[in-house]
Amino acid sequence: MKNLFDLTGKVAIVIGGSRGLGRGMATGLLNAGAKVVIASRSAEAVEQAAKEMTEASGSVCRGIALDVTSLDAIKAFIAKVDAEFGRIDILINSAGINVRKPALEFEEADWDKVTDTQLKYVFFMDQQVGKYMVEHGIRGRIINVGSISSMVGLKNIVAYVTSKGGILQMTKALANEWAQYGITVNAIGPGYCFTEMTRPLLSKPGVKDKYEERIPMGRLGEPEDMATTAVYLASDASCYVTGQMIYVDGGWTIN
Ligand SMILES: NC(=O)c1ccc[n+]([C@@H]2O[C@H](COP(=O)([O-])OP(=O)(O)OC[C@H]3O[C@@H](n4cnc5c(N)ncnc54)[C@H](OP(=O)(O)O)[C@@H]3O)[C@@H](O)[C@H]2O)c1
């Protein structure tokens, strides 16, 4: 029987792939046979991560520096990937940034920083890769990263929650428009995982224990938990699934 999860011959882009959940998902795609281009702002970090991931997987991982908050930079990046790899089959948008403070203290710059990275330029990344796929007749896979806060109104991160709520609806709208081209657009909604982003919160005394009590499965998420769902959504196994957000949260959102 054909392995429906096999990604051999596919080329994937993972924005925010230098660390955290993006790196976990990129590793999943590499282990399933894809060639993967990871991108993040720090050239040093992304190149070092790509080197380590190539060595560990035996597949091809390339690191390219990109600040996703510029449409011109996105276009140049896609041209570069096309020149080097000749196709783009899979996109995962995992760049992330957060500002944690009460809504009453939020400043305009805080709002813009978070929503630019996690909403506005997720759209433009999806749009430019979607355009590339349509022009090249590629029945591609686009995977956005939401959060449990796509569903629930977590406190003190209003711009983050707003952007993740927007990701849920953007994913549905793009899925609806692009189904005619055979492109699926889905999202993964991670629960709390220990990464650079959540370190300041989860390192506070008692917070990790409190969250683990709140999670039915009794533990935080790991990058590997996101990787398996990413491979599913990137592969033929999910060919009739589009416009969905799969919450990978140990049950947080059902409790
Ligand atoms: N950790 C969690 O508990 C959790 C839960 C739910 C959802 N999420 C979501 O999962 C995604 C990944 O988060 P994470 O926890 O893995 O965070 P992380 O460890 O801080 O990783 C964030 C990644 O995004 C990159 N990045 C940030 N701004 C960028 C920009 N402007 N252009 C390109 N790359 C950029 C970072 O690299 P540079 O700094 O070098 O640019 C890094 O590779 C985010 O969308 C986040 O909202 C996380």
PDBQT file of the ligand as one rigid body, heavy atoms in Angstrom, charges set to zero:
ROOT
HETATM    1  N1  LIG A 301       4.934  27.880  22.311  1.00  0.00    +0.000 N 
HETATM    2  C1  LIG A 301       3.632  27.815  22.502  1.00  0.00    +0.000 C 
HETATM    3  O1  LIG A 301       3.156  27.464  23.603  1.00  0.00    +0.000 OA
HETATM    4  C2  LIG A 301       2.685  28.152  21.397  1.00  0.00    +0.000 A 
HETATM    5  C3  LIG A 301       1.331  27.866  21.595  1.00  0.00    +0.000 A 
HETATM    6  C4  LIG A 301       0.440  28.165  20.573  1.00  0.00    +0.000 A 
HETATM    7  C5  LIG A 301       0.886  28.712  19.404  1.00  0.00    +0.000 A 
HETATM    8  N2  LIG A 301       2.205  28.995  19.247  1.00  0.00    +0.000 N 
HETATM    9  C6  LIG A 301       2.609  29.563  17.963  1.00  0.00    +0.000 C 
HETATM   10  O2  LIG A 301       3.581  28.739  17.375  1.00  0.00    +0.000 OA
HETATM   11  C7  LIG A 301       4.423  29.536  16.523  1.00  0.00    +0.000 C 
HETATM   12  C8  LIG A 301       5.869  29.272  16.903  1.00  0.00    +0.000 C 
HETATM   13  O3  LIG A 301       6.080  29.714  18.235  1.00  0.00    +0.000 OA
HETATM   14  P1  LIG A 301       7.273  29.140  19.142  1.00  0.00    +0.000 P 
HETATM   15  O4  LIG A 301       6.709  28.916  20.482  1.00  0.00    +0.000 OA
HETATM   16  O5  LIG A 301       7.963  28.075  18.426  1.00  0.00    +0.000 OA
HETATM   17  O6  LIG A 301       8.189  30.452  19.240  1.00  0.00    +0.000 OA
HETATM   18  P2  LIG A 301       9.769  30.643  19.161  1.00  0.00    +0.000 P 
HETATM   19  O7  LIG A 301      10.487  29.473  19.723  1.00  0.00    +0.000 OA
HETATM   20  O8  LIG A 301      10.024  31.987  19.757  1.00  0.00    +0.000 OA
HETATM   21  O9  LIG A 301      10.063  30.659  17.581  1.00  0.00    +0.000 OA
HETATM   22  C9  LIG A 301       9.608  31.701  16.787  1.00  0.00    +0.000 C 
HETATM   23  C10 LIG A 301      10.260  31.599  15.425  1.00  0.00    +0.000 C 
HETATM   24  O10 LIG A 301       9.767  32.669  14.604  1.00  0.00    +0.000 OA
HETATM   25  C11 LIG A 301      10.884  33.377  14.044  1.00  0.00    +0.000 C 
HETATM   26  N3  LIG A 301      10.441  34.752  13.773  1.00  0.00    +0.000 N 
HETATM   27  C12 LIG A 301       9.966  35.670  14.640  1.00  0.00    +0.000 A 
HETATM   28  N4  LIG A 301       9.692  36.819  13.997  1.00  0.00    +0.000 NA
HETATM   29  C13 LIG A 301       9.983  36.608  12.684  1.00  0.00    +0.000 A 
HETATM   30  C14 LIG A 301       9.930  37.418  11.516  1.00  0.00    +0.000 A 
HETATM   31  N5  LIG A 301       9.507  38.705  11.570  1.00  0.00    +0.000 N 
HETATM   32  N6  LIG A 301      10.311  36.890  10.333  1.00  0.00    +0.000 NA
HETATM   33  C15 LIG A 301      10.749  35.604  10.263  1.00  0.00    +0.000 A 
HETATM   34  N7  LIG A 301      10.829  34.786  11.340  1.00  0.00    +0.000 NA
HETATM   35  C16 LIG A 301      10.470  35.292  12.533  1.00  0.00    +0.000 A 
HETATM   36  C17 LIG A 301      11.983  33.214  15.112  1.00  0.00    +0.000 C 
HETATM   37  O11 LIG A 301      13.303  33.430  14.630  1.00  0.00    +0.000 OA
HETATM   38  P3  LIG A 301      14.010  34.895  14.664  1.00  0.00    +0.000 P 
HETATM   39  O12 LIG A 301      13.808  35.448  16.040  1.00  0.00    +0.000 OA
HETATM   40  O13 LIG A 301      15.448  34.619  14.306  1.00  0.00    +0.000 OA
HETATM   41  O14 LIG A 301      13.326  35.680  13.602  1.00  0.00    +0.000 OA
HETATM   42  C18 LIG A 301      11.778  31.743  15.465  1.00  0.00    +0.000 C 
HETATM   43  O15 LIG A 301      12.341  30.921  14.456  1.00  0.00    +0.000 OA
HETATM   44  C19 LIG A 301       3.984  30.980  16.715  1.00  0.00    +0.000 C 
HETATM   45  O16 LIG A 301       3.087  31.349  15.702  1.00  0.00    +0.000 OA
HETATM   46  C20 LIG A 301       3.250  30.929  18.041  1.00  0.00    +0.000 C 
HETATM   47  O17 LIG A 301       2.304  31.950  18.176  1.00  0.00    +0.000 OA
HETATM   48  C21 LIG A 301       3.119  28.722  20.199  1.00  0.00    +0.000 A 
ENDROOT
TORSDOF 0
